Amino acid sequence: MSEFEKDPELEKLSSELEKAAERTAQAADEAAGSIDAEAEETEETEDMAGAEDPDDAEEDDEEADDEDDDTIDPDDPLPNGSFFDHQKEERRQNYPYPVLVTLLYLVLGFVFHLWHPGWLIFLTIPLYYLPGEERKFPRILCNPVMVTLIYLLLGFYCHLWHPGWLIFLAIPLFSAAVRK
């Protein structure tokens, strides 16, 4: 026999531990039974309430439809209007983007002597502060500021002033397509 089996104190502690384990198992079984009973009562209560008022069933259907709208987008795993989404937007609004653009413009001007085309980067400031749903690619591409920026780039670098003005037609065409 080992020393553990000979010691009466350890045998006493072992038997108390076994009794405590049995009591814990009984308490867990009782708790599970009471939770099941409460769940059944809740289901019965909801069934009775649903049978009394048919308008509640319509509201439940509307709530189910609303829940379908909150599907998780793999590109943006945060739900719409979440705290973190708001925090991300707030950080974006508080970022000193105009200061960064000004510094970039000064570097382009002093170091590379690109004062003339460099001023075009100031047109990116309003694009940076667009709301989240307006920053999607098709929407930002047909934004009047972006269309103006593209037109000026086509004119300055490719000398396409004449056919380039046609891109301004994208603004009303896109707006009309979105309204339908």
PyMOL commands that place a pseudoatom at each C-alpha (Angstrom):
pseudoatom trace, name=CA, resn=MET, resi=1, chain=A, elem=C, hetatm=0, pos=[0.000, 0.000, 0.000]
pseudoatom trace, name=CA, resn=SER, resi=2, chain=A, elem=C, hetatm=0, pos=[1.091, 3.548, -0.687]
pseudoatom trace, name=CA, resn=GLU, resi=3, chain=A, elem=C, hetatm=0, pos=[1.379, 6.329, 1.870]
pseudoatom trace, name=CA, resn=PHE, resi=4, chain=A, elem=C, hetatm=0, pos=[-1.750, 7.973, 0.438]
pseudoatom trace, name=CA, resn=GLU, resi=5, chain=A, elem=C, hetatm=0, pos=[-3.965, 4.985, 1.208]
pseudoatom trace, name=CA, resn=LYS, resi=6, chain=A, elem=C, hetatm=0, pos=[-2.665, 4.708, 4.803]
pseudoatom trace, name=CA, resn=ASP, resi=7, chain=A, elem=C, hetatm=0, pos=[-3.277, 8.316, 5.797]
pseudoatom trace, name=CA, resn=PRO, resi=8, chain=A, elem=C, hetatm=0, pos=[-6.772, 8.656, 7.384]
pseudoatom trace, name=CA, resn=GLU, resi=9, chain=A, elem=C, hetatm=0, pos=[-6.926, 12.432, 6.853]
pseudoatom trace, name=CA, resn=LEU, resi=10, chain=A, elem=C, hetatm=0, pos=[-6.446, 12.044, 3.128]
pseudoatom trace, name=CA, resn=GLU, resi=11, chain=A, elem=C, hetatm=0, pos=[-9.131, 9.340, 3.010]
pseudoatom trace, name=CA, resn=LYS, resi=12, chain=A, elem=C, hetatm=0, pos=[-11.506, 11.669, 4.852]
pseudoatom trace, name=CA, resn=LEU, resi=13, chain=A, elem=C, hetatm=0, pos=[-10.764, 14.540, 2.421]
pseudoatom trace, name=CA, resn=SER, resi=14, chain=A, elem=C, hetatm=0, pos=[-11.204, 12.176, -0.525]
pseudoatom trace, name=CA, resn=SER, resi=15, chain=A, elem=C, hetatm=0, pos=[-14.641, 11.036, 0.695]
pseudoatom trace, name=CA, resn=GLU, resi=16, chain=A, elem=C, hetatm=0, pos=[-15.713, 14.667, 1.312]
pseudoatom trace, name=CA, resn=LEU, resi=17, chain=A, elem=C, hetatm=0, pos=[-14.568, 15.571, -2.186]
pseudoatom trace, name=CA, resn=GLU, resi=18, chain=A, elem=C, hetatm=0, pos=[-16.633, 12.730, -3.664]
pseudoatom trace, name=CA, resn=LYS, resi=19, chain=A, elem=C, hetatm=0, pos=[-19.723, 13.870, -1.687]
pseudoatom trace, name=CA, resn=ALA, resi=20, chain=A, elem=C, hetatm=0, pos=[-19.216, 17.458, -2.876]
pseudoatom trace, name=CA, resn=ALA, resi=21, chain=A, elem=C, hetatm=0, pos=[-18.960, 16.235, -6.462]
pseudoatom trace, name=CA, resn=GLU, resi=22, chain=A, elem=C, hetatm=0, pos=[-22.237, 14.313, -6.069]
pseudoatom trace, name=CA, resn=ARG, resi=23, chain=A, elem=C, hetatm=0, pos=[-23.987, 17.392, -4.615]
pseudoatom trace, name=CA, resn=THR, resi=24, chain=A, elem=C, hetatm=0, pos=[-22.678, 19.545, -7.476]
pseudoatom trace, name=CA, resn=ALA, resi=25, chain=A, elem=C, hetatm=0, pos=[-23.950, 17.064, -10.040]
pseudoatom trace, name=CA, resn=GLN, resi=26, chain=A, elem=C, hetatm=0, pos=[-27.394, 16.988, -8.356]
pseudoatom trace, name=CA, resn=ALA, resi=27, chain=A, elem=C, hetatm=0, pos=[-27.530, 20.802, -8.266]
pseudoatom trace, name=CA, resn=ALA, resi=28, chain=A, elem=C, hetatm=0, pos=[-26.598, 20.959, -11.945]
pseudoatom trace, name=CA, resn=ASP, resi=29, chain=A, elem=C, hetatm=0, pos=[-29.343, 18.455, -12.832]
pseudoatom trace, name=CA, resn=GLU, resi=30, chain=A, elem=C, hetatm=0, pos=[-31.909, 20.436, -10.831]
pseudoatom trace, name=CA, resn=ALA, resi=31, chain=A, elem=C, hetatm=0, pos=[-30.838, 23.707, -12.457]
pseudoatom trace, name=CA, resn=ALA, resi=32, chain=A, elem=C, hetatm=0, pos=[-31.078, 22.179, -15.921]
pseudoatom trace, name=CA, resn=GLY, resi=33, chain=A, elem=C, hetatm=0, pos=[-34.546, 20.869, -15.098]
pseudoatom trace, name=CA, resn=SER, resi=34, chain=A, elem=C, hetatm=0, pos=[-35.728, 24.267, -13.856]
pseudoatom trace, name=CA, resn=ILE, resi=35, chain=A, elem=C, hetatm=0, pos=[-34.327, 26.002, -16.945]
pseudoatom trace, name=CA, resn=ASP, resi=36, chain=A, elem=C, hetatm=0, pos=[-36.150, 23.541, -19.198]
pseudoatom trace, name=CA, resn=ALA, resi=37, chain=A, elem=C, hetatm=0, pos=[-39.360, 24.117, -17.222]
pseudoatom trace, name=CA, resn=GLU, resi=38, chain=A, elem=C, hetatm=0, pos=[-39.006, 27.908, -17.535]
pseudoatom trace, name=CA, resn=ALA, resi=39, chain=A, elem=C, hetatm=0, pos=[-38.364, 27.604, -21.267]
pseudoatom trace, name=CA, resn=GLU, resi=40, chain=A, elem=C, hetatm=0, pos=[-41.510, 25.504, -21.701]
pseudoatom trace, name=CA, resn=GLU, resi=41, chain=A, elem=C, hetatm=0, pos=[-43.560, 28.014, -19.680]
pseudoatom trace, name=CA, resn=THR, resi=42, chain=A, elem=C, hetatm=0, pos=[-42.208, 30.872, -21.786]
pseudoatom trace, name=CA, resn=GLU, resi=43, chain=A, elem=C, hetatm=0, pos=[-43.079, 29.062, -25.012]
pseudoatom trace, name=CA, resn=GLU, resi=44, chain=A, elem=C, hetatm=0, pos=[-46.586, 28.347, -23.748]
pseudoatom trace, name=CA, resn=THR, resi=45, chain=A, elem=C, hetatm=0, pos=[-47.037, 31.973, -22.712]
pseudoatom trace, name=CA, resn=GLU, resi=46, chain=A, elem=C, hetatm=0, pos=[-45.843, 33.221, -26.097]
pseudoatom trace, name=CA, resn=ASP, resi=47, chain=A, elem=C, hetatm=0, pos=[-48.119, 30.771, -27.901]
pseudoatom trace, name=CA, resn=MET, resi=48, chain=A, elem=C, hetatm=0, pos=[-51.098, 31.940, -25.838]
pseudoatom trace, name=CA, resn=ALA, resi=49, chain=A, elem=C, hetatm=0, pos=[-50.245, 35.600, -26.419]
pseudoatom trace, name=CA, resn=GLY, resi=50, chain=A, elem=C, hetatm=0, pos=[-49.802, 34.987, -30.136]
pseudoatom trace, name=CA, resn=ALA, resi=51, chain=A, elem=C, hetatm=0, pos=[-53.189, 33.287, -30.345]
pseudoatom trace, name=CA, resn=GLU, resi=52, chain=A, elem=C, hetatm=0, pos=[-54.934, 36.243, -28.698]
pseudoatom trace, name=CA, resn=ASP, resi=53, chain=A, elem=C, hetatm=0, pos=[-53.573, 39.064, -30.891]
pseudoatom trace, name=CA, resn=PRO, resi=54, chain=A, elem=C, hetatm=0, pos=[-52.913, 38.476, -34.612]
pseudoatom trace, name=CA, resn=ASP, resi=55, chain=A, elem=C, hetatm=0, pos=[-51.198, 41.896, -34.908]
pseudoatom trace, name=CA, resn=ASP, resi=56, chain=A, elem=C, hetatm=0, pos=[-48.333, 40.577, -32.761]
pseudoatom trace, name=CA, resn=ALA, resi=57, chain=A, elem=C, hetatm=0, pos=[-47.629, 37.912, -35.364]
pseudoatom trace, name=CA, resn=GLU, resi=58, chain=A, elem=C, hetatm=0, pos=[-47.266, 40.629, -38.024]
pseudoatom trace, name=CA, resn=GLU, resi=59, chain=A, elem=C, hetatm=0, pos=[-44.871, 42.562, -35.768]
pseudoatom trace, name=CA, resn=ASP, resi=60, chain=A, elem=C, hetatm=0, pos=[-42.823, 39.406, -35.236]
pseudoatom trace, name=CA, resn=ASP, resi=61, chain=A, elem=C, hetatm=0, pos=[-42.620, 38.956, -39.011]
pseudoatom trace, name=CA, resn=GLU, resi=62, chain=A, elem=C, hetatm=0, pos=[-41.436, 42.577, -39.383]
pseudoatom trace, name=CA, resn=GLU, resi=63, chain=A, elem=C, hetatm=0, pos=[-38.815, 42.035, -36.676]
pseudoatom trace, name=CA, resn=ALA, resi=64, chain=A, elem=C, hetatm=0, pos=[-37.622, 38.916, -38.484]
pseudoatom trace, name=CA, resn=ASP, resi=65, chain=A, elem=C, hetatm=0, pos=[-37.311, 40.955, -41.695]
pseudoatom trace, name=CA, resn=ASP, resi=66, chain=A, elem=C, hetatm=0, pos=[-35.286, 43.591, -39.823]
pseudoatom trace, name=CA, resn=GLU, resi=67, chain=A, elem=C, hetatm=0, pos=[-32.978, 40.893, -38.505]
pseudoatom trace, name=CA, resn=ASP, resi=68, chain=A, elem=C, hetatm=0, pos=[-32.339, 39.720, -42.061]
pseudoatom trace, name=CA, resn=ASP, resi=69, chain=A, elem=C, hetatm=0, pos=[-31.130, 43.250, -42.911]
pseudoatom trace, name=CA, resn=ASP, resi=70, chain=A, elem=C, hetatm=0, pos=[-28.369, 42.941, -40.300]
pseudoatom trace, name=CA, resn=THR, resi=71, chain=A, elem=C, hetatm=0, pos=[-26.452, 40.273, -42.147]
pseudoatom trace, name=CA, resn=ILE, resi=72, chain=A, elem=C, hetatm=0, pos=[-22.713, 40.384, -41.719]
pseudoatom trace, name=CA, resn=ASP, resi=73, chain=A, elem=C, hetatm=0, pos=[-20.780, 41.691, -44.658]
pseudoatom trace, name=CA, resn=PRO, resi=74, chain=A, elem=C, hetatm=0, pos=[-17.430, 39.861, -44.989]
pseudoatom trace, name=CA, resn=ASP, resi=75, chain=A, elem=C, hetatm=0, pos=[-15.768, 43.129, -46.011]
pseudoatom trace, name=CA, resn=ASP, resi=76, chain=A, elem=C, hetatm=0, pos=[-17.196, 44.993, -43.016]
pseudoatom trace, name=CA, resn=PRO, resi=77, chain=A, elem=C, hetatm=0, pos=[-17.911, 42.619, -40.121]
pseudoatom trace, name=CA, resn=LEU, resi=78, chain=A, elem=C, hetatm=0, pos=[-19.345, 45.380, -37.913]
pseudoatom trace, name=CA, resn=PRO, resi=79, chain=A, elem=C, hetatm=0, pos=[-23.145, 45.750, -37.848]
pseudoatom trace, name=CA, resn=ASN, resi=80, chain=A, elem=C, hetatm=0, pos=[-24.642, 48.934, -39.250]
pseudoatom trace, name=CA, resn=GLY, resi=81, chain=A, elem=C, hetatm=0, pos=[-24.632, 51.726, -36.714]
pseudoatom trace, name=CA, resn=SER, resi=82, chain=A, elem=C, hetatm=0, pos=[-22.425, 49.899, -34.272]
pseudoatom trace, name=CA, resn=PHE, resi=83, chain=A, elem=C, hetatm=0, pos=[-20.365, 51.709, -31.672]
pseudoatom trace, name=CA, resn=PHE, resi=84, chain=A, elem=C, hetatm=0, pos=[-17.148, 50.728, -33.419]
pseudoatom trace, name=CA, resn=ASP, resi=85, chain=A, elem=C, hetatm=0, pos=[-18.443, 51.934, -36.771]
pseudoatom trace, name=CA, resn=HIS, resi=86, chain=A, elem=C, hetatm=0, pos=[-19.223, 55.298, -35.191]
pseudoatom trace, name=CA, resn=GLN, resi=87, chain=A, elem=C, hetatm=0, pos=[-15.795, 55.370, -33.555]
pseudoatom trace, name=CA, resn=LYS, resi=88, chain=A, elem=C, hetatm=0, pos=[-14.085, 54.608, -36.874]
pseudoatom trace, name=CA, resn=GLU, resi=89, chain=A, elem=C, hetatm=0, pos=[-16.012, 57.406, -38.588]
pseudoatom trace, name=CA, resn=GLU, resi=90, chain=A, elem=C, hetatm=0, pos=[-15.198, 59.816, -35.763]
pseudoatom trace, name=CA, resn=ARG, resi=91, chain=A, elem=C, hetatm=0, pos=[-11.467, 59.026, -36.048]
pseudoatom trace, name=CA, resn=ARG, resi=92, chain=A, elem=C, hetatm=0, pos=[-11.696, 59.646, -39.777]
pseudoatom trace, name=CA, resn=GLN, resi=93, chain=A, elem=C, hetatm=0, pos=[-13.392, 63.006, -39.234]
pseudoatom trace, name=CA, resn=ASN, resi=94, chain=A, elem=C, hetatm=0, pos=[-10.811, 64.063, -36.636]
pseudoatom trace, name=CA, resn=TYR, resi=95, chain=A, elem=C, hetatm=0, pos=[-7.782, 63.126, -38.771]
pseudoatom trace, name=CA, resn=PRO, resi=96, chain=A, elem=C, hetatm=0, pos=[-5.947, 66.274, -39.955]
pseudoatom trace, name=CA, resn=TYR, resi=97, chain=A, elem=C, hetatm=0, pos=[-6.126, 65.332, -43.635]
pseudoatom trace, name=CA, resn=PRO, resi=98, chain=A, elem=C, hetatm=0, pos=[-6.007, 68.961, -44.908]
pseudoatom trace, name=CA, resn=VAL, resi=99, chain=A, elem=C, hetatm=0, pos=[-2.742, 69.479, -43.010]
pseudoatom trace, name=CA, resn=LEU, resi=100, chain=A, elem=C, hetatm=0, pos=[-1.295, 66.342, -44.607]
pseudoatom trace, name=CA, resn=VAL, resi=101, chain=A, elem=C, hetatm=0, pos=[-2.382, 67.515, -48.070]
pseudoatom trace, name=CA, resn=THR, resi=102, chain=A, elem=C, hetatm=0, pos=[-0.847, 70.948, -47.462]
pseudoatom trace, name=CA, resn=LEU, resi=103, chain=A, elem=C, hetatm=0, pos=[2.463, 69.414, -46.405]
pseudoatom trace, name=CA, resn=LEU, resi=104, chain=A, elem=C, hetatm=0, pos=[2.410, 67.130, -49.453]
pseudoatom trace, name=CA, resn=TYR, resi=105, chain=A, elem=C, hetatm=0, pos=[1.713, 70.128, -51.697]
pseudoatom trace, name=CA, resn=LEU, resi=106, chain=A, elem=C, hetatm=0, pos=[4.625, 72.055, -50.212]
pseudoatom trace, name=CA, resn=VAL, resi=107, chain=A, elem=C, hetatm=0, pos=[6.953, 69.070, -50.709]
pseudoatom trace, name=CA, resn=LEU, resi=108, chain=A, elem=C, hetatm=0, pos=[5.781, 68.676, -54.318]
pseudoatom trace, name=CA, resn=GLY, resi=109, chain=A, elem=C, hetatm=0, pos=[6.345, 72.390, -54.901]
pseudoatom trace, name=CA, resn=PHE, resi=110, chain=A, elem=C, hetatm=0, pos=[9.663, 73.023, -53.167]
pseudoatom trace, name=CA, resn=VAL, resi=111, chain=A, elem=C, hetatm=0, pos=[11.391, 69.727, -53.944]
pseudoatom trace, name=CA, resn=PHE, resi=112, chain=A, elem=C, hetatm=0, pos=[9.982, 68.775, -57.359]
pseudoatom trace, name=CA, resn=HIS, resi=113, chain=A, elem=C, hetatm=0, pos=[8.771, 72.206, -58.604]
pseudoatom trace, name=CA, resn=LEU, resi=114, chain=A, elem=C, hetatm=0, pos=[5.290, 70.773, -59.260]
pseudoatom trace, name=CA, resn=TRP, resi=115, chain=A, elem=C, hetatm=0, pos=[3.276, 73.743, -58.037]
pseudoatom trace, name=CA, resn=HIS, resi=116, chain=A, elem=C, hetatm=0, pos=[0.901, 73.730, -60.999]
pseudoatom trace, name=CA, resn=PRO, resi=117, chain=A, elem=C, hetatm=0, pos=[-0.373, 70.167, -61.113]
pseudoatom trace, name=CA, resn=GLY, resi=118, chain=A, elem=C, hetatm=0, pos=[0.263, 69.733, -57.386]
pseudoatom trace, name=CA, resn=TRP, resi=119, chain=A, elem=C, hetatm=0, pos=[-2.659, 71.952, -56.425]
pseudoatom trace, name=CA, resn=LEU, resi=120, chain=A, elem=C, hetatm=0, pos=[-4.995, 69.226, -57.707]
pseudoatom trace, name=CA, resn=ILE, resi=121, chain=A, elem=C, hetatm=0, pos=[-4.421, 67.216, -54.533]
pseudoatom trace, name=CA, resn=PHE, resi=122, chain=A, elem=C, hetatm=0, pos=[-6.481, 69.807, -52.653]
pseudoatom trace, name=CA, resn=LEU, resi=123, chain=A, elem=C, hetatm=0, pos=[-9.510, 68.450, -54.518]
pseudoatom trace, name=CA, resn=THR, resi=124, chain=A, elem=C, hetatm=0, pos=[-9.145, 65.203, -52.585]
pseudoatom trace, name=CA, resn=ILE, resi=125, chain=A, elem=C, hetatm=0, pos=[-10.059, 66.910, -49.284]
pseudoatom trace, name=CA, resn=PRO, resi=126, chain=A, elem=C, hetatm=0, pos=[-13.843, 66.963, -49.852]
pseudoatom trace, name=CA, resn=LEU, resi=127, chain=A, elem=C, hetatm=0, pos=[-13.655, 63.394, -51.129]
pseudoatom trace, name=CA, resn=TYR, resi=128, chain=A, elem=C, hetatm=0, pos=[-11.924, 62.310, -47.916]
pseudoatom trace, name=CA, resn=TYR, resi=129, chain=A, elem=C, hetatm=0, pos=[-14.708, 63.712, -45.724]
pseudoatom trace, name=CA, resn=LEU, resi=130, chain=A, elem=C, hetatm=0, pos=[-17.603, 62.105, -47.616]
pseudoatom trace, name=CA, resn=PRO, resi=131, chain=A, elem=C, hetatm=0, pos=[-19.934, 59.962, -45.487]
pseudoatom trace, name=CA, resn=GLY, resi=132, chain=A, elem=C, hetatm=0, pos=[-19.292, 56.211, -45.508]
pseudoatom trace, name=CA, resn=GLU, resi=133, chain=A, elem=C, hetatm=0, pos=[-22.018, 55.200, -47.976]
pseudoatom trace, name=CA, resn=GLU, resi=134, chain=A, elem=C, hetatm=0, pos=[-20.856, 57.884, -50.429]
pseudoatom trace, name=CA, resn=ARG, resi=135, chain=A, elem=C, hetatm=0, pos=[-17.284, 56.504, -50.459]
pseudoatom trace, name=CA, resn=LYS, resi=136, chain=A, elem=C, hetatm=0, pos=[-18.254, 53.352, -52.363]
pseudoatom trace, name=CA, resn=PHE, resi=137, chain=A, elem=C, hetatm=0, pos=[-16.424, 53.122, -55.698]
pseudoatom trace, name=CA, resn=PRO, resi=138, chain=A, elem=C, hetatm=0, pos=[-19.308, 53.811, -58.142]
pseudoatom trace, name=CA, resn=ARG, resi=139, chain=A, elem=C, hetatm=0, pos=[-20.605, 56.688, -56.040]
pseudoatom trace, name=CA, resn=ILE, resi=140, chain=A, elem=C, hetatm=0, pos=[-17.237, 58.350, -55.557]
pseudoatom trace, name=CA, resn=LEU, resi=141, chain=A, elem=C, hetatm=0, pos=[-16.418, 57.923, -59.245]
pseudoatom trace, name=CA, resn=CYS, resi=142, chain=A, elem=C, hetatm=0, pos=[-19.519, 59.962, -60.175]
pseudoatom trace, name=CA, resn=ASN, resi=143, chain=A, elem=C, hetatm=0, pos=[-19.076, 62.544, -57.440]
pseudoatom trace, name=CA, resn=PRO, resi=144, chain=A, elem=C, hetatm=0, pos=[-18.886, 66.054, -58.999]
pseudoatom trace, name=CA, resn=VAL, resi=145, chain=A, elem=C, hetatm=0, pos=[-15.563, 66.787, -57.291]
pseudoatom trace, name=CA, resn=MET, resi=146, chain=A, elem=C, hetatm=0, pos=[-14.037, 63.532, -58.535]
pseudoatom trace, name=CA, resn=VAL, resi=147, chain=A, elem=C, hetatm=0, pos=[-15.383, 64.108, -62.049]
pseudoatom trace, name=CA, resn=THR, resi=148, chain=A, elem=C, hetatm=0, pos=[-13.826, 67.589, -62.024]
pseudoatom trace, name=CA, resn=LEU, resi=149, chain=A, elem=C, hetatm=0, pos=[-10.521, 66.154, -60.826]
pseudoatom trace, name=CA, resn=ILE, resi=150, chain=A, elem=C, hetatm=0, pos=[-10.548, 63.532, -63.594]
pseudoatom trace, name=CA, resn=TYR, resi=151, chain=A, elem=C, hetatm=0, pos=[-11.424, 66.181, -66.179]
pseudoatom trace, name=CA, resn=LEU, resi=152, chain=A, elem=C, hetatm=0, pos=[-8.552, 68.410, -65.091]
pseudoatom trace, name=CA, resn=LEU, resi=153, chain=A, elem=C, hetatm=0, pos=[-6.100, 65.497, -65.107]
pseudoatom trace, name=CA, resn=LEU, resi=154, chain=A, elem=C, hetatm=0, pos=[-7.223, 64.513, -68.625]
pseudoatom trace, name=CA, resn=GLY, resi=155, chain=A, elem=C, hetatm=0, pos=[-6.807, 68.118, -69.772]
pseudoatom trace, name=CA, resn=PHE, resi=156, chain=A, elem=C, hetatm=0, pos=[-3.453, 68.899, -68.136]
pseudoatom trace, name=CA, resn=TYR, resi=157, chain=A, elem=C, hetatm=0, pos=[-1.660, 65.647, -68.878]
pseudoatom trace, name=CA, resn=CYS, resi=158, chain=A, elem=C, hetatm=0, pos=[-3.324, 64.273, -72.013]
pseudoatom trace, name=CA, resn=HIS, resi=159, chain=A, elem=C, hetatm=0, pos=[-4.653, 67.521, -73.552]
pseudoatom trace, name=CA, resn=LEU, resi=160, chain=A, elem=C, hetatm=0, pos=[-8.092, 65.923, -73.893]
pseudoatom trace, name=CA, resn=TRP, resi=161, chain=A, elem=C, hetatm=0, pos=[-10.132, 69.006, -73.012]
pseudoatom trace, name=CA, resn=HIS, resi=162, chain=A, elem=C, hetatm=0, pos=[-12.611, 68.556, -75.852]
pseudoatom trace, name=CA, resn=PRO, resi=163, chain=A, elem=C, hetatm=0, pos=[-13.732, 64.948, -75.467]
pseudoatom trace, name=CA, resn=GLY, resi=164, chain=A, elem=C, hetatm=0, pos=[-12.932, 65.039, -71.749]
pseudoatom trace, name=CA, resn=TRP, resi=165, chain=A, elem=C, hetatm=0, pos=[-15.903, 67.273, -70.934]
pseudoatom trace, name=CA, resn=LEU, resi=166, chain=A, elem=C, hetatm=0, pos=[-18.164, 64.338, -71.735]
pseudoatom trace, name=CA, resn=ILE, resi=167, chain=A, elem=C, hetatm=0, pos=[-17.343, 62.752, -68.374]
pseudoatom trace, name=CA, resn=PHE, resi=168, chain=A, elem=C, hetatm=0, pos=[-19.489, 65.444, -66.738]
pseudoatom trace, name=CA, resn=LEU, resi=169, chain=A, elem=C, hetatm=0, pos=[-22.456, 63.590, -68.230]
pseudoatom trace, name=CA, resn=ALA, resi=170, chain=A, elem=C, hetatm=0, pos=[-21.711, 60.751, -65.809]
pseudoatom trace, name=CA, resn=ILE, resi=171, chain=A, elem=C, hetatm=0, pos=[-23.079, 62.822, -62.916]
pseudoatom trace, name=CA, resn=PRO, resi=172, chain=A, elem=C, hetatm=0, pos=[-26.728, 63.094, -64.075]
pseudoatom trace, name=CA, resn=LEU, resi=173, chain=A, elem=C, hetatm=0, pos=[-26.686, 59.657, -65.695]
pseudoatom trace, name=CA, resn=PHE, resi=174, chain=A, elem=C, hetatm=0, pos=[-25.529, 58.014, -62.491]
pseudoatom trace, name=CA, resn=SER, resi=175, chain=A, elem=C, hetatm=0, pos=[-28.063, 59.977, -60.433]
pseudoatom trace, name=CA, resn=ALA, resi=176, chain=A, elem=C, hetatm=0, pos=[-30.853, 58.894, -62.744]
pseudoatom trace, name=CA, resn=ALA, resi=177, chain=A, elem=C, hetatm=0, pos=[-29.739, 55.273, -62.575]
pseudoatom trace, name=CA, resn=VAL, resi=178, chain=A, elem=C, hetatm=0, pos=[-29.633, 55.340, -58.769]
pseudoatom trace, name=CA, resn=ARG, resi=179, chain=A, elem=C, hetatm=0, pos=[-33.151, 56.801, -58.453]
pseudoatom trace, name=CA, resn=LYS, resi=180, chain=A, elem=C, hetatm=0, pos=[-34.738, 53.929, -60.413]
for i in range(1, 180): cmd.bond("trace and resi %d" % i, "trace and resi %d" % (i + 1))
show_as sticks, trace
zoom trace
